[in-house]
């Protein structure tokens, strides 16, 4: 996988090195699953889920800057398909519909 890092414009680089085992685990468990990455930051977890064969990925964050960074990370790795649509929603707009779906599923 290739991930964009930024050593000049921000206080952070866009990549947490201590998350490396977590990203690997996501990749190992993603095959055939739908993956939701809330508060996605630069979308690295989404990239690893897609690389692991996730059926679909959804990436959301509050920041348009980081949503764009996540989109570029997905594109850098060749994930420009309908299954891995470019990020584009803020977390709080996604939370309410997901909460109601979860409540319906739990009541079954």
N, C-alpha and C positions, 0 to 999 in steps of 0.2 A: 504494500500500500504506500501511496505517496500522500503526504499531508503538508499543507502550506503553513509555514511559521513566519512570524514577523519579529525581527530583532530591532526594529527602528521606530515604529510609529506608536506603540502602546507599551504600557508597563509589563504586560504579559506577552507571551510568544504565541499563544493560541493552542498550546499543547501542554498537557500535564504529563510529565514523564512517569509519575507514580501511578498513572491510570493504565499503563501498558498491560499489566495482567488482566485488568477488567476488560479492556478492548479485545484482547485475545479470547477471553471467555465468551464475550458477546458473539464474536465471529464463530466460535465453536458451537454455540447453541442456537444460532439464528436460522439454520436451514429450514425452509418451508414455513417459517413463522411470519406474522405481521409484527413489525417493530415500531414502537412509538418512542421518540426521544424528545421529552419535554425539557425545557431550559437547556437546550442543546449546545449552547456556546458555539464552537466552530464545527460541530457536526461529526467529530471523529468517531463517536460511537455508531452513528448512522452509517458511516463509510464501512466500518468493520462488520456491521450487521448485513449490509448489502453484499460485501465480499464473502460473507459466510453463507450466502444463498437465501437471505430473507425474501419471502414472497413479496412483501411490500415494506416500505419504510415511510414514516411520517416524522418530519423534523420541525419543531417549533421552538421559538425563543422570543423574548421580549424585545431584543435589539435587532433592528434591520441590518446593522453593521455585521453582526455575527450570523444572521441568516444568510447574508451574501457570502460570507466566508465559508459557511457550511455548503452552500450551493457550489462554490468553486472547488471545495474539497471533493464533493461527489463527482463533479465533472472531470477533475484531474484523474480520477480513477475509473472513468468510463461509465458512470452511472447517470445516464441522462434519459432514462426510460420512464414510461408511465408508472411502473412499479416503484420507482424511486424518484418521485416528482420533486422538483426544486422546493426547498423550504419556503414558507410564505405566510405563516400564521403566528400570531402572538399567543403565548401559552394560555392567557386568561380567556381568550375567545374560544379555545379548544376545550378547556376544562369543563365548562358547564354541559355541553352536549355529551362528553365522555362520562361525566358523573351520572347523568340520567340513564345512559346506556348501561352503566355498571349497576345501578340500582335495579333496573328492569331485569338484568341477567341474574342478580342475586335473589330476586323474588320468585324466580322460577323453581 
